[in-house]
Amino acid sequence: MSGLLDVLILTANGLLVVLYWSWSHLPVVLTWPLAVGVLLLADRDVSRRAGHRPRRYGRGRVQRESVTAYLGTPLLALFWTAVGLAAPPPIPLIGLGMWACLLLVPLTIPLEREHLLSRLKWMLAVYAAAAAGFLLLLKMQLSPAGLAAWSRSLGRPGAGEGLEAAVVSSVVPYAALMLWVVGPLMYFGYVAQRFAVHAKTRVSPWATAEERIRQLRSRGEVE
């Protein structure tokens, strides 16, 4: 009986640890179901569309799903998880908004689904790489030998440490501006621009086939 109680206590403690960890990294954890949604709802359609192969002598086509279309999203999700867990706020929240757009925007604008999916993935990957570079900059330190060499070159003791601090302190504000303001504005501004272009052709990502047909028939008409 005591052994069973110990197992239950350990299991409950493990679940609590997982829950606390998930809550403390909630923006990153929420990107995982979004990535699964992109993989199942958007990548599948694109892979089938890209997998059409014509038969010989023009006798129709055969459909083969392209495996490469399924590899980009898991790799991007893995890369973003590593970056999001290491990055301080608001970078994980910004990434969560980008992942939500990556799922919803291609489904809402079917006329550019393949183009939007690849473009938004590319922009998210660039943002993740920029965030990773920013984190490396914050943790980057010259070796003692390098600091001593710079001090000798500048002709003052401790000049290498001062130079390193000056470079980091001057670059960090611009890097933070790019990650907090410029990068998100470019991403979400592009999304808003595509929504404006397709104001009359966008559809609800949760609409059924019957509802979409009804919208196509009544588009531009006043009931």
Backbone hydrogen bonds in HBPLUS format (Angstrom, degrees):
<---DONOR---> <-ACCEPTOR-->    atom                        ^
c    i                          cat <-CA-CA->   ^        H-A-AA   ^      H-
h    n   atom  resd res      DA  || num        DHA   H-A  angle D-A-AA Bond
n    s   type  num  typ     dist DA aas  dist angle  dist       angle   num
A0005-LEU N   A0001-MET O   3.01 MM   4  6.28 154.6  2.08 145.9 153.3     1
A0006-ASP N   A0002-SER O   2.89 MM   4  6.15 151.7  1.97 145.7 153.0     2
A0007-VAL N   A0003-GLY O   3.03 MM   4  6.32 155.0  2.09 145.9 152.4     3
A0008-LEU N   A0004-LEU O   2.97 MM   4  6.25 158.5  2.02 148.4 154.0     4
A0009-ILE N   A0005-LEU O   2.93 MM   4  6.15 154.9  1.99 147.0 154.0     5
A0010-LEU N   A0006-ASP O   2.90 MM   4  6.12 163.7  1.92 151.3 155.6     6
A0011-THR N   A0007-VAL O   2.87 MM   4  6.04 157.6  1.92 147.6 154.4     7
A0012-ALA N   A0008-LEU O   2.89 MM   4  6.06 161.2  1.92 146.5 151.6     8
A0013-ASN N   A0009-ILE O   2.86 MM   4  6.07 158.8  1.91 149.4 155.6     9
A0014-GLY N   A0010-LEU O   2.85 MM   4  6.05 154.1  1.92 145.1 152.6    10
A0015-LEU N   A0011-THR O   2.92 MM   4  6.19 156.4  1.97 149.2 155.4    11
A0016-LEU N   A0012-ALA O   2.92 MM   4  6.15 153.9  1.99 146.0 153.4    12
A0017-VAL N   A0013-ASN O   2.91 MM   4  6.17 153.5  1.99 147.0 153.9    13
A0018-VAL N   A0014-GLY O   2.99 MM   4  6.26 159.3  2.04 148.1 153.4    14
A0019-LEU N   A0015-LEU O   2.86 MM   4  6.09 159.5  1.91 148.6 154.6    15
A0020-TYR N   A0016-LEU O   2.83 MM   4  6.00 165.6  1.85 152.1 155.9    16
A0021-TRP N   A0017-VAL O   2.89 MM   4  6.03 160.3  1.93 147.2 153.2    17
A0022-SER N   A0018-VAL O   2.83 MM   4  5.99 160.2  1.87 148.5 154.5    18
A0023-TRP N   A0019-LEU O   2.86 MM   4  6.03 155.6  1.92 148.4 155.2    19
A0024-SER N   A0020-TYR O   2.96 MM   4  6.14 155.3  2.03 146.2 152.6    20
A0025-HIS N   A0021-TRP O   3.08 MM   4  6.25 132.7  2.31 141.1 153.1    21
A0028-VAL N   A0025-HIS O   3.15 MM   3  5.62 125.2  2.47 109.9 122.7    22
A0029-VAL N   A0025-HIS O   3.01 MM   4  6.25 162.0  2.04 155.4 161.3    23
A0030-LEU N   A0026-LEU O   2.90 MM   4  6.01 157.6  1.95 159.7 163.9    24
A0031-THR N   A0028-VAL O   3.12 MM   3  5.35 143.1  2.26 101.2 111.8    25
A0032-TRP N   A0029-VAL O   3.16 MM   3  5.65 151.9  2.24 110.2 117.8    26
A0035-ALA N   A0031-THR O   2.84 MM   4  6.05 150.5  1.93 147.0 154.7    27
A0036-VAL N   A0032-TRP O   3.00 MM   4  6.32 155.4  2.06 150.8 157.6    28
A0037-GLY N   A0033-PRO O   2.91 MM   4  6.11 151.7  1.99 142.4 150.2    29
A0038-VAL N   A0034-LEU O   2.91 MM   4  6.24 153.3  1.98 148.5 155.4    30
A0039-LEU N   A0035-ALA O   2.96 MM   4  6.19 156.6  2.02 146.1 152.6    31
A0040-LEU N   A0036-VAL O   2.95 MM   4  6.16 156.0  2.00 150.5 156.2    32
A0041-LEU N   A0037-GLY O   2.83 MM   4  5.63 163.6  1.85 150.2 155.7    33
A0042-ALA N   A0038-VAL O   3.09 MM   4  5.08 143.4  2.23 119.9 130.9    34
A0043-ASP N   A0038-VAL O   2.87 MM   5  6.18 168.6  1.89 167.4 170.3    35
A0046-VAL N   A0042-ALA O   3.14 MM   4  6.41 163.9  2.17 154.3 158.9    36
A0047-SER N   A0043-ASP O   2.83 MM   4  5.91 160.0  1.87 151.0 156.7    37
A0048-ARG N   A0044-ARG O   3.06 MM   4  6.22 154.6  2.13 145.1 151.3    38
A0049-ARG N   A0045-ASP O   3.03 MM   4  6.20 156.6  2.08 144.3 151.0    39
A0050-ALA N   A0046-VAL O   2.89 MM   4  6.08 155.2  1.96 149.1 155.7    40
A0051-GLY N   A0047-SER O   2.98 MM   4  5.90 115.7  2.41 130.2 145.3    41
A0051-GLY N   A0048-ARG O   3.16 MM   3  4.94 142.2  2.31  91.5 102.7    42
A0064-ARG N   A0051-GLY O   2.93 MM  13  4.66 160.3  1.97 120.0 125.9    43
A0053-ARG N   A0062-VAL O   2.86 MM   9  5.34 158.0  1.90 158.0 165.4    44
A0062-VAL N   A0053-ARG O   2.85 MM   9  5.34 166.8  1.87 158.0 159.8    45
A0055-ARG N   A0060-GLY O   2.91 MM   5  5.70 173.0  1.92 150.3 147.9    46
A0059-ARG N   A0056-ARG O   3.39 MM   3  6.15 153.1  2.46 118.3 122.5    47
A0070-TYR N   A0067-VAL O   3.00 MM   3  5.59 151.4  2.08 115.6 123.7    48
A0071-LEU N   A0068-THR O   3.23 MM   3  5.33 156.3  2.29 104.0 111.0    49
A0075-LEU N   A0071-LEU O   3.29 MM   4  6.36 164.3  2.31 151.6 156.3    50
A0076-LEU N   A0072-GLY O   2.89 MM   4  6.00 155.2  1.95 149.1 156.7    51
A0077-ALA N   A0073-THR O   2.84 MM   4  6.02 158.5  1.88 154.0 160.2    52
A0078-LEU N   A0074-PRO O   2.88 MM   4  6.05 154.9  1.94 146.2 152.9    53
A0079-PHE N   A0075-LEU O   2.94 MM   4  6.13 160.4  1.98 146.4 151.8    54
A0080-TRP N   A0076-LEU O   2.84 MM   4  6.02 162.1  1.87 149.3 154.6    55
A0081-THR N   A0077-ALA O   2.89 MM   4  6.00 150.2  1.98 142.2 150.4    56
A0082-ALA N   A0078-LEU O   3.18 MM   4  6.45 161.2  2.22 147.9 151.3    57
A0083-VAL N   A0079-PHE O   3.08 MM   4  6.37 158.0  2.13 147.5 153.9    58
A0084-GLY N   A0080-TRP O   2.63 MM   4  5.70 169.0  1.64 156.9 160.8    59
A0085-LEU N   A0081-THR O   2.98 MM   4  5.97 155.3  2.04 146.5 151.7    60
A0086-ALA N   A0083-VAL O   3.16 MM   3  5.34 128.8  2.44  99.1 112.3    61
A0087-ALA N   A0083-VAL O   2.88 MM   4  5.95 137.1  2.07 149.9 162.8    62
A0091-ILE N   A0088-PRO O   3.27 MM   3  6.28 141.0  2.44 136.1 135.2    63
A0094-ILE N   A0090-PRO O   2.95 MM   4  6.19 158.3  2.00 159.5 166.4    64
A0095-GLY N   A0091-ILE O   2.93 MM   4  6.15 160.4  1.97 154.8 160.2    65
A0096-LEU N   A0092-PRO O   2.96 MM   4  6.18 147.1  2.07 140.9 149.6    66
A0097-GLY N   A0093-LEU O   3.11 MM   4  6.44 156.8  2.17 147.0 151.9    67
A0098-MET N   A0094-ILE O   3.02 MM   4  6.36 149.7  2.12 146.0 154.9    68
A0099-TRP N   A0095-GLY O   2.91 MM   4  6.17 155.8  1.97 150.7 156.8    69
A0100-ALA N   A0096-LEU O   2.99 MM   4  6.25 153.6  2.06 147.5 154.7    70
A0101-CYS N   A0097-GLY O   3.07 MM   4  6.33 154.6  2.14 143.5 149.8    71
A0102-LEU N   A0098-MET O   2.89 MM   4  6.14 150.0  1.98 144.2 153.4    72
A0103-LEU N   A0099-TRP O   3.10 MM   4  6.39 139.4  2.28 142.7 151.8    73
A0104-LEU N   A0100-ALA O   2.98 MM   4  6.16 173.2  1.99 155.0 156.9    74
A0105-VAL N   A0101-CYS O   2.90 MM   4  5.31 156.3  1.96 137.1 145.1    75
A0108-THR N   A0104-LEU O   2.91 MM   4  6.04 140.2  2.07 149.2 161.0    76
A0108-THR N   A0105-VAL O   3.11 MM   3  5.04 125.4  2.43  96.3 110.5    77
A0109-ILE N   A0105-VAL O   3.00 MM   4  6.14 145.1  2.12 154.7 163.2    78
A0203-VAL N   A0108-THR O   2.79 MM  95  5.01 159.4  1.83 145.6 151.8    79
A0112-GLU N   A0109-ILE O   3.29 MM   3  5.98 154.4  2.36 117.9 123.6    80
A0113-ARG N   A0110-PRO O   3.38 MM   3  4.80 166.7  2.40 103.2 100.8    81
A0116-LEU N   A0112-GLU O   2.76 MM   4  5.78 171.7  1.77 165.3 168.1    82
A0117-LEU N   A0113-ARG O   2.93 MM   4  5.96 158.5  1.98 148.4 154.6    83
A0118-SER N   A0114-GLU O   3.17 MM   4  6.35 167.0  2.19 147.7 150.4    84
A0119-ARG N   A0115-HIS O   2.92 MM   4  6.04 162.4  1.95 151.6 157.3    85
A0120-LEU N   A0116-LEU O   2.86 MM   4  5.84 169.0  1.87 150.6 154.0    86
A0121-LYS N   A0117-LEU O   3.10 MM   4  6.10 153.4  2.17 139.9 147.5    87
A0122-TRP N   A0118-SER O   3.02 MM   4  6.15 157.8  2.07 142.8 149.0    88
A0123-MET N   A0119-ARG O   2.95 MM   4  6.23 160.1  1.99 150.5 155.7    89
A0124-LEU N   A0120-LEU O   2.92 MM   4  6.03 156.2  1.98 144.4 151.0    90
A0125-ALA N   A0121-LYS O   2.87 MM   4  6.06 155.1  1.93 149.0 156.1    91
A0126-VAL N   A0122-TRP O   2.97 MM   4  6.22 154.3  2.04 147.7 154.5    92
A0127-TYR N   A0123-MET O   3.00 MM   4  6.22 155.6  2.06 143.3 150.0    93
A0128-ALA N   A0124-LEU O   2.90 MM   4  6.13 157.9  1.95 148.1 154.1    94
A0129-ALA N   A0125-ALA O   2.91 MM   4  6.12 155.1  1.97 145.8 152.7    95
A0130-ALA N   A0126-VAL O   2.89 MM   4  6.13 152.3  1.97 145.9 153.6    96
A0131-ALA N   A0127-TYR O   2.90 MM   4  6.17 155.6  1.96 148.6 155.2    97
A0132-ALA N   A0128-ALA O   2.90 MM   4  6.13 154.1  1.97 145.6 153.0    98
A0133-GLY N   A0129-ALA O   2.91 MM   4  6.14 155.1  1.97 145.1 151.8    99
A0134-PHE N   A0130-ALA O   2.93 MM   4  6.17 148.8  2.03 143.6 152.3   100
A0135-LEU N   A0131-ALA O   2.99 MM   4  6.29 155.6  2.05 148.3 154.1   101
A0136-LEU N   A0132-ALA O   2.98 MM   4  6.25 155.2  2.04 147.6 154.7   102
A0137-LEU N   A0133-GLY O   2.94 MM   4  6.15 147.8  2.04 142.1 150.9   103
A0138-LEU N   A0134-PHE O   3.07 MM   4  6.39 150.9  2.15 145.5 152.6   104
A0139-LYS N   A0135-LEU O   3.16 MM   4  6.41 144.2  2.30 142.4 151.4   105
A0140-MET N   A0136-LEU O   2.83 MM   4  5.73 116.8  2.24 140.1 155.8   106
A0146-GLY N   A0143-SER O   2.97 MM   3  5.06 114.2  2.42  98.3 114.5   107
A0147-LEU N   A0143-SER O   2.87 MM   4  6.21 160.5  1.91 160.6 166.3   108
A0148-ALA N   A0144-PRO O   2.90 MM   4  6.05 156.6  1.95 144.8 151.4   109
A0149-ALA N   A0145-ALA O   2.91 MM   4  6.13 150.9  2.00 143.3 151.5   110
A0150-TRP N   A0146-GLY O   2.99 MM   4  6.27 158.9  2.04 150.2 155.0   111
A0151-SER N   A0147-LEU O   2.92 MM   4  6.15 152.8  2.00 144.4 152.6   112
A0152-ARG N   A0148-ALA O   2.93 MM   4  6.20 154.5  1.99 147.6 153.8   113
A0153-SER N   A0149-ALA O   2.94 MM   4  6.19 153.9  2.01 144.6 152.3   114
A0154-LEU N   A0150-TRP O   2.89 MM   4  6.10 153.2  1.96 148.8 155.4   115
A0155-GLY N   A0151-SER O   2.88 MM   4  5.94 120.8  2.24 134.8 150.2   116
A0156-ARG N   A0151-SER O   3.21 MM   5  5.59 141.8  2.37 151.0 154.8   117
A0159-ALA N   A0156-ARG O   3.28 MM   3  5.44 158.1  2.34 126.6 124.4   118
A0162-GLY N   A0158-GLY O   3.26 MM   4  6.52 160.8  2.30 145.9 151.1   119
A0163-LEU N   A0159-ALA O   2.86 MM   4  6.01 152.4  1.94 145.1 152.7   120
A0164-GLU N   A0160-GLY O   2.96 MM   4  6.17 162.4  1.99 149.3 153.8   121
A0165-ALA N   A0161-GLU O   3.00 MM   4  6.23 164.6  2.03 150.3 154.2   122
A0166-ALA N   A0162-GLY O   2.94 MM   4  6.07 152.7  2.01 142.9 150.7   123
A0167-VAL N   A0163-LEU O   2.95 MM   4  6.18 158.9  2.00 152.8 157.7   124
A0168-VAL N   A0164-GLU O   3.05 MM   4  6.26 172.1  2.06 154.9 156.9   125
A0169-SER N   A0165-ALA O   2.92 MM   4  5.96 164.5  1.94 146.8 152.0   126
A0170-SER N   A0166-ALA O   3.03 MM   4  6.06 138.0  2.22 138.5 148.3   127
A0171-VAL N   A0167-VAL O   3.06 MM   4  6.21 145.1  2.18 147.8 156.5   128
A0172-VAL N   A0168-VAL O   3.00 MM   4  5.97 164.6  2.02 157.5 160.8   129
A0175-ALA N   A0171-VAL O   3.01 MM   4  6.23 160.1  2.05 158.5 164.8   130
A0176-ALA N   A0172-VAL O   2.87 MM   4  6.00 163.2  1.89 158.4 162.5   131
A0177-LEU N   A0173-PRO O   2.96 MM   4  6.13 149.9  2.06 139.8 148.3   132
A0178-MET N   A0174-TYR O   3.01 MM   4  6.27 152.7  2.09 144.8 151.2   133
A0179-LEU N   A0175-ALA O   3.05 MM   4  6.32 155.8  2.11 148.0 154.3   134
A0180-TRP N   A0176-ALA O   2.80 MM   4  5.81 154.9  1.86 152.2 158.8   135
A0181-VAL N   A0177-LEU O   2.95 MM   4  5.46 153.0  2.03 136.5 143.5   136
A0182-VAL N   A0177-LEU O   3.11 MM   5  6.45 158.2  2.16 148.2 153.1   137
A0183-GLY N   A0178-MET O   2.69 MM   5  5.47 161.3  1.72 150.8 155.9   138
A0185-LEU N   A0181-VAL O   2.96 MM   4  6.00 156.8  2.02 150.3 157.7   139
A0186-MET N   A0182-VAL O   2.99 MM   4  6.20 156.0  2.04 152.0 158.0   140
A0187-TYR N   A0183-GLY O   3.06 MM   4  6.31 161.8  2.09 155.1 160.1   141
A0188-PHE N   A0184-PRO O   2.86 MM   4  5.92 165.8  1.88 159.3 160.4   142
A0189-GLY N   A0185-LEU O   2.78 MM   4  5.38 138.3  1.96 130.6 143.0   143
A0190-TYR N   A0186-MET O   3.07 MM   4  6.02 147.5  2.18 132.3 139.6   144
A0191-VAL N   A0187-TYR O   3.11 MM   4  6.50 153.7  2.18 145.0 152.4   145
A0192-ALA N   A0188-PHE O   2.94 MM   4  6.14 160.0  1.98 142.8 148.0   146
A0193-GLN N   A0189-GLY O   2.91 MM   4  6.09 149.7  2.00 142.0 150.7   147
A0194-ARG N   A0190-TYR O   3.02 MM   4  6.30 154.0  2.09 148.7 154.4   148
A0195-PHE N   A0191-VAL O   3.01 MM   4  6.28 152.7  2.09 148.6 156.5   149
A0196-ALA N   A0192-ALA O   2.96 MM   4  6.18 150.4  2.05 143.8 151.7   150
A0197-VAL N   A0193-GLN O   3.02 MM   4  6.28 151.0  2.11 143.4 150.9   151
A0198-HIS N   A0194-ARG O   3.03 MM   4  6.16 155.8  2.09 143.8 150.0   152
A0201-THR N   A0198-HIS O   3.28 MM   3  5.10 145.1  2.41  95.2 105.1   153
A0202-ARG N   A0198-HIS O   3.09 MM   4  5.69 131.3  2.34 150.5 150.3   154
A0207-ALA N   A0204-SER O   3.21 MM   3  5.29 168.8  2.22 109.1 112.3   155
A0212-ARG N   A0208-THR O   3.05 MM   4  6.33 153.0  2.13 148.1 155.4   156
A0213-ILE N   A0209-ALA O   3.01 MM   4  6.23 157.1  2.06 148.5 154.5   157
A0214-ARG N   A0210-GLU O   2.98 MM   4  6.18 154.4  2.05 144.5 151.7   158
A0215-GLN N   A0211-GLU O   2.96 MM   4  6.19 149.1  2.06 141.2 149.5   159
A0216-LEU N   A0212-ARG O   2.95 MM   4  6.22 152.9  2.03 146.5 153.6   160
A0217-ARG N   A0213-ILE O   3.00 MM   4  6.23 152.5  2.08 147.0 154.1   161
A0218-SER N   A0214-ARG O   3.06 MM   4  6.20 150.2  2.15 143.7 151.2   162
A0219-ARG N   A0215-GLN O   2.97 MM   4  5.69 110.1  2.47 139.3 152.2   163
A0221-GLU N   A0218-SER O   3.10 MM   3  5.38 163.3  2.13 129.2 129.7   164
